[in-house]
Amino acid sequence: MLAQALVPAAVGKAIDAGIIARDQQALLWWGGAVVALGTIQAAAGILRDRAALTTRLGAAYRTAQLIARQAARLGATLPKRVAKGEIVNAGVADIGRLGEALAETARGSGAIVAIAVVAAILLGTSWQLGLVVLLGVPLMAGTVSLLIRPLHRRQQRLREQQAELTGRAVDIVSGLRVLRGVGGEEVFADRYRADSQRVRAAGVEVARVEALLEGAKVLLPGLLTTVVVWLGAHYVASGRMGPGQLVAFYGYAVFLVDPLRRLTNAAGRLTQGHVAARRITAFLALRPEFALGAAAPAPYEGPYGGPVLYEGPYGGPVSYEGPYEGPAPYDGPAPLADPASGLIVAPGRFTAVACASPADTAALAARLGRYTDSTVTLGDTPLGDLPPDEIRRRILVADNDDRLFAGPLREELRGRGSDAALERAVDAACARDIAEALPDGLDDLVAESGRNFSGGQQQRLRLVRALMADPEVLILVEPTSAVDAHTEARIARGVSELRAGRTTLVFTTSPVVLDRADHVVYVQSAKAVAQGSHGDLLSDVRYRSVVAREESA
């Protein structure tokens, strides 16, 4: 920008000292200066644009990394504190605006330098014209700022409405199959259409201010150019300025349009970037609901230093015999206990929990998996004292909100296990018919979020994946709610046989699954109020009213 700002001065000198004075050497000298300045301008412009692009892409990519890491760090806190649409907007739209704002600092700062140099040259040549420029530029900047403030507010409002609309779209798409099933597709379509119109109206308000801003970018520099050229022509006519200087002044007036436009563009981009940055930093400032243990445990040699009682995935388990009768040190897999509810999950057994309320199921599963703060213990160790990686490795909570990812089905389900283990898990989850119906079997591709599978098929495939993880404690939340009774019985039998000797906890109210469990606990009002076998608990009218779907109790 500095080289470009000096070009009118060099052209003016070439006219006055070379053409009018008929000095060929001076003409060649100043003509060469124009060529040199043009070369510098071209080379520096290329480098500036490369640097600006690097800044834009680097800022957007690094911010996306921060957002992804923050989302992973928040874990279960994320869906409670931030809407889905907010994350989508932050990871797509906001990072772009932030990158564009930082990229615009290169052109904006260059414009400031160019305006300052031109103002200095004008003051040195004619203080009157210099004052016109020095007063005109701040006046234009002030006028533009009056438009930027309402633009900022309207962009903020539009941004919030866009996040809400995106969140609604995500919810509708993820639940489209259910909406069609219950006939609610048109209702949600009407709601989305109404929200979309509100966003459109907010966008029109933003566009109205942006149109005024764009008009000001043309009108204000044009007025300044007109004043400078008119005064310069008056000075030439009165002999106070040479023709070359008039050409230079006209060149400055025309040139100033570009840096002034760049400056106003930079102001607009920085305004958008500021809105985006506020949203991003607000997201990055979120903290998990509770502190996670940070100390790394000693090398894992079995549960809490005890011997490993099973040999890798699905290999030769040692069965646990007899109920867990007390908190004495246990030589092997450790019991999982929740003092708040009184639930104790004995190690090595297939335990089922029937909750009178779905809210109790969600809260209890979240505490046992350390997704919320709790006093749950694994053996004698509170989960709060264990690092997150250790908890996630030893305890797996699998529910119906888990997603299937796009890619080969075999890789999606197998994880680090073997193909032989995968075949056993597929049979245990009663998912063989799903694989056989695919053109390429388990090597077929999964669509995004598993859209090419029905709800029941997705549920069974998620169960396969959970079984393949082979954790020390597997917690399943309503794993058979979307399948028929016959399939449910086969799944209950397959899971209990495959997980024999390992701790498995199933939250369910299905009589078929409850009858297969080694031990059943009934939870009411967030407390374990009864336990025993399914047959024994049927004598309890509270339990029977839940599992038998009786309306009177």
Salt bridges, closest charged atoms under 4 A:
ASP49 OD1 - ARG48 NH2 3.40
ASP49 OD1 - ARG107 NH2 3.15
GLU86 OE2 - ARG159 NH2 3.31
GLU86 OE1 - ARG279 NH2 2.82
ASP94 OD1 - ARG97 NH1 3.49
ASP94 OD2 - ARG159 NH2 2.35
GLU100 OE1 - ARG269 NH1 2.98
GLU160 OE2 - ARG279 NH1 3.68
ASP171 OD1 - LYS84 NZ 3.66
GLU185 OE2 - ARG180 NE 3.51
ASP190 OD1 - ARG193 NH1 2.82
ASP195 OD2 - ARG168 NE 2.47
ASP195 OD1 - ARG198 NH2 1.95
GLU205 OE1 - ARG154 NH1 3.14
GLU205 OE2 - ARG208 NH1 2.86
GLU214 OE2 - LYS217 NZ 2.91
ASP258 OD2 - ARG262 NE 2.90
GLU289 OE1 - LYS80 NZ 3.32
ASP338 OD2 - ARG367 NH2 2.81
ASP373 OD1 - ARG370 NH1 2.86
GLU390 OE1 - ARG393 NH2 2.80
GLU390 OE2 - ARG394 NH1 3.53
GLU411 OE2 - ARG414 NH2 2.58
GLU412 OE2 - ARG465 NH1 2.50
ASP419 OD1 - ARG410 NH1 3.43
ASP419 OD1 - ARG414 NH1 2.73
GLU423 OE1 - ARG432 NH2 2.69
ASP427 OD1 - ARG432 NH2 3.00
ASP433 OD1 - ARG460 NH1 2.97
ASP443 OD1 - ARG410 NE 2.87
GLU448 OE1 - ARG451 NH1 3.59
ASP470 OD1 - ARG499 NH1 3.52
ASP470 OD1 - ARG502 NH1 2.55
GLU472 OE1 - ARG394 NE 2.70
GLU497 OE2 - ARG516 NH2 3.76
ASP540 OD2 - ARG542 NH2 2.94
GLU550 OE2 - ARG544 NE 3.43
